[in-house]
Amino acid sequence: MKKYLFLAAASAALFTLEANAAEGGKKKAPFAAADTDNDGKVSQTEFVAAVKNRMDETAAKAKFAEIDADKDGSLTRREFAGAVAEKRGGKKKKDEAK
């Protein structure tokens, strides 16, 4: 039961990840919002910071490890989109998979 609740909370945090851009107050896509250094990948530090209002650091690190399929210490758009698609029930947008 605890594992299910943890996964549900972690998935919810990932799914609802949004941030305002510094310019114009426009909302960024979840991946772009998390990728604060704009290097095309999300580090564990970036991920933990992005979800800090939705889960604690330990839960965020565990979710990151779960999503990081190739275990290279960063999330690609594909890994990130896969986690979002899983939360949405297997559907993902074409541009999220790139």
N, C-alpha and C positions, 0 to 999 in steps of 0.2 A: 504494500500500500504506500509506504513512504517513497519507494522508488518511483511509483507511478505519479505521485504528487510532485516529486522533484522534476521528473521529465515533463510533466504538464506545465509546471511553472517556467521551466527553462525554455520550452518551446514557445510558450506565450510571450516570453520576453523577447525572444529572437524574432518572432512574427511581428510584434508591435514596435520594433526598433525603428524610430524615426528621429530626425533632428532638423532644426532650422539651419539653413545656410546663413553664413555671416552676412551675405549681401541680399537684400530684398526680402528676407524672411521666408523664402520659398522652401518647401519641404524637399529633402533629398531622399532618394531611394535608400532603403536600409543598408545595403552594402556600401554605397558612397558615404553615407553618414558615419559608418563605423570606420572606414578607411581614411582616417584623419590626416595621414601624411601623403595621401594620393599616390601610393606606389603600386596600386592595383591588387593589393592583398591586405588582409586584415590580420594583424598580429594578435597574440593573446592579450597583450596590454591594451590594444585598441578595443578588442571585443569586450574585455572586462569593463573598461570605461564606458563603452556604449550601452551596456545593460545594467549599469550600477544602480539605476533607479528601479529596476525590475527584479533583481536577484542579488544575493550576496556574492562576494568574491569567490568563495569556495564553489558555489553552484555554477557560477559563470565559467570558472576554469574547467570544471567537469564537463559542462556543455561544450566548451571549445574543444576539448580533447575528443569528445564524441563526434563532433562535426569534422575535425581535421583528419580526413580519410587517409591521406598519405603520410601523416605524422611528421610533416616538415616544419611545424611550428607557426604556420600561417594558413589562413583560409583563402582559397581562390574564390572567384565569383561562382564557379561551378559547385564547390563544396557548400558555400553559403546558400546558393539558390536551392541546392538539394535539400538542405535543412528547412528552408522556408516552404518548399514544395511538399515536403513530408508533413509539415504542420497543416498545410492547406488541403491535404488529402491526396497528394501525388501529382497535382497540377503545377506546372511551372511555366513562366513566360519564356518566350524564345530569347529575349535579351538578357534574362537572368542567367541563362546557361552558358553564356560566352565568357 
